[in-house]
Amino acid sequence: MSSTTPPRPLPVDSRAPGSGLVLAGERDPAVVAFEVELVDFFVEAASLLGVPKSVAAIYGIVFASPVPLSFAEIEDRLDISKGSVSAGLKVLREVGALKEVSKETDRTGLFEPDMEMRQLIAHFIEQRLQTQFDSGKGRLNSLAKSVPGRNGQAEVLRNRVKKLQTWHGKAGALLPLAKTFLKLG
């Protein structure tokens, strides 16, 4: 193929390499490759935070688009169900990661990323980390009371649980600092 020959469109049902979530369709392979990289980036980051792949993929595909995308366009670009797209869009709007925009000539809702990532991170800290922290504190207290054994082995386990409680307390002290930091930006 010469350098002046335009790229051949991929079959409509083909998946782009990578996470397997991006559908290539008949779009420019360079655009698809860019989308795959961004979607994979967000999916990997989201997995650390316990965010579903589908939610991360939706955010990634919208982030990768220079123009707002409709529900149908998001659905056409990702190998996830219509229900997952709907649920994912709802979650992303609720946490402030996506905003819905529309054109006067189009009644279809269009979505674009909210570039103010502080809101998304602050929401995550408020909802996920604080909840996990509170739950973890109770679980560690229960563990401290239920250490099995009677001799030196029980003492070893009590010391380990106590160390976990100390680490947990230090991590909890970082939550207010993180919240304050996010408000400064």
Disulfide bonds with the S-S distance in Angstrom:
none
